Amino acid sequence: MIIDALSNIDRYIPLHHRFSRAIEFIDTTNLHTLEAGEIRIDGEDIRAIIIESELVSKDVSTDGFECHNTFIDIQVCIKGSEVVGWKSRSSCNVPKDKYNAEEDVLFFADKPDMFFTLKENQFAIYFPDDVHAPMIGEGNIKKMVIKVRV
């Protein structure tokens, strides 16, 4: 997992061959004007999901403690802030069900090892080993989740 200020996102381009295109989209788009929904950036390989939603309790979010096999998440906080729970997948022992390939999600009943706050103009990158429970807090948030095929 990576957490950083959006102003530093270009530093992470070398980490994955598709990050260049994903980060170019972030750098050249007025994120505040994006409407909720999905945007195809590079076919099925890179897409952005814009979320405007009310935040939830820790219990609700950790009930959906998740990770992905096929996609890396670049999650950008556009407006508001959210608390996120995290734990390494290698430390998780209690899967809730089998991996859902169609939705690219595996849920765990484990609890996060840590919680952190992602604020406006910050981002987090969740790799397949990063089990995460986002959207914790009170109030509303506007965020973008860019799905980057591994």
TATAUR-V468256 format. One record per residue. RES is the residue in one small letter. SS is DSSP state (alpha for helix, beta for strand, coil for the rest). PSI is psi in whole degrees, -180 to 180 (none if undefined). D_LAST is the distance of its C-alpha to the last C-alpha in Angstrom with 2 decimals. Layout:
<<RES | SS | PSI | D_LAST> <RES | SS | PSI | D_LAST>>
This chain:
<<m | coil | 146 | 14.45> <i | beta | 136 | 15.89> <i | beta | 131 | 18.87> <d | beta | 173 | 20.70> <a | beta | 144 | 22.88> <l | alpha | -30 | 21.52> <s | alpha | -15 | 23.80> <n | alpha | 6 | 21.69> <i | alpha | -30 | 18.24> <d | alpha | -23 | 18.50> <r | alpha | -22 | 18.58> <y | alpha | 2 | 14.85> <i | alpha | -43 | 13.90> <p | alpha | -10 | 13.83> <l | alpha | -23 | 11.14> <h | coil | 142 | 8.18> <h | coil | -19 | 9.12> <r | coil | -7 | 8.36> <f | alpha | -31 | 10.16> <s | alpha | -48 | 13.40> <r | alpha | -41 | 13.54> <a | alpha | -45 | 12.57> <i | alpha | -33 | 15.11> <e | alpha | -41 | 17.57> <f | alpha | -45 | 17.70> <i | alpha | -45 | 18.51> <d | alpha | -29 | 21.04> <t | alpha | 7 | 22.81> <t | coil | 137 | 23.09> <n | coil | 97 | 25.87> <l | alpha | -30 | 23.91> <h | alpha | -23 | 27.25> <t | alpha | -5 | 28.15> <l | coil | 139 | 25.09> <e | coil | 154 | 26.11> <a | coil | 140 | 24.42> <g | beta | -166 | 22.12> <e | beta | 141 | 18.97> <i | beta | 126 | 18.32> <r | beta | 123 | 16.17> <i | beta | -42 | 15.07> <d | beta | 74 | 13.32> <g | coil | -132 | 13.92> <e | coil | -8 | 11.47> <d | coil | -31 | 8.42> <i | beta | 123 | 9.86> <r | beta | 151 | 12.69> <a | beta | 138 | 15.02> <i | beta | 118 | 17.07> <i | beta | 127 | 20.38> <i | beta | 127 | 22.18> <e | beta | 112 | 25.88> <s | beta | 165 | 27.06> <e | beta | 141 | 29.36> <l | coil | 165 | 28.12> <v | beta | 173 | 28.74> <s | coil | 164 | 30.25> <k | alpha | -42 | 28.55> <d | alpha | -43 | 29.51> <v | alpha | -46 | 27.96> <s | alpha | -46 | 24.64> <t | alpha | -17 | 24.41> <d | coil | -23 | 25.27> <g | coil | 36 | 21.77> <f | coil | 114 | 20.13> <e | beta | 161 | 16.51> <c | beta | 172 | 13.00> <h | coil | 149 | 9.83> <n | coil | -37 | 7.90> <t | coil | -26 | 5.55> <f | beta | 146 | 5.27> <i | beta | 138 | 6.27> <d | beta | 128 | 9.91> <i | beta | 109 | 12.08> <q | beta | 122 | 15.47> <v | beta | 126 | 18.49> <c | beta | 114 | 22.00> <i | beta | -47 | 24.18> <k | beta | 132 | 27.41> <g | coil | -161 | 28.64> <s | beta | 157 | 27.05> <e | beta | 149 | 25.38> <v | beta | 140 | 25.40> <v | beta | 135 | 22.24> <g | beta | 147 | 22.32> <w | beta | 148 | 19.90> <k | beta | 146 | 19.76> <s | beta | 136 | 17.65> <r | alpha | -34 | 16.31> <s | alpha | -16 | 18.16> <s | alpha | -5 | 21.30> <c | coil | 136 | 21.05> <n | coil | -7 | 23.41> <v | coil | 79 | 24.18> <p | beta | 142 | 21.66> <k | coil | -31 | 23.35> <d | coil | -174 | 22.27> <k | coil | 159 | 19.85> <y | coil | 132 | 16.18> <n | beta | 101 | 16.26> <a | coil | -36 | 13.69> <e | coil | -39 | 15.16> <e | coil | -5 | 14.69> <d | coil | 58 | 11.52> <v | beta | 142 | 13.77> <l | beta | 125 | 15.71> <f | beta | 146 | 18.84> <f | beta | 148 | 20.93> <a | coil | -5 | 24.65> <d | coil | 163 | 24.42> <k | coil | 148 | 25.47> <p | coil | 149 | 23.68> <d | coil | -26 | 24.82> <m | beta | 161 | 25.03> <f | beta | 144 | 25.23> <f | beta | 163 | 24.85> <t | beta | 127 | 25.70> <l | beta | 121 | 23.48> <k | beta | 172 | 25.96> <e | coil | 140 | 26.25> <n | coil | 27 | 24.49> <q | beta | 162 | 22.18> <f | beta | 162 | 18.45> <a | beta | 144 | 16.18> <i | beta | 123 | 12.52> <y | beta | 116 | 11.39> <f | coil | 172 | 8.70> <p | coil | -22 | 8.62> <d | coil | -6 | 12.00> <d | beta | 105 | 13.53> <v | beta | 127 | 15.82> <h | beta | 151 | 17.31> <a | beta | 92 | 20.32> <p | beta | -176 | 20.69> <m | beta | 30 | 23.54> <i | beta | 135 | 26.40> <g | coil | -163 | 29.63> <e | coil | 148 | 32.44> <g | coil | -159 | 32.67> <n | beta | 161 | 30.14> <i | beta | 150 | 26.91> <k | beta | 124 | 25.08> <k | beta | 165 | 21.41> <m | beta | 132 | 18.31> <v | beta | 115 | 14.90> <i | beta | 120 | 12.26> <k | beta | 120 | 9.24> <v | beta | 118 | 6.29> <r | beta | 134 | 3.79> <v | coil | none | 0.00>>
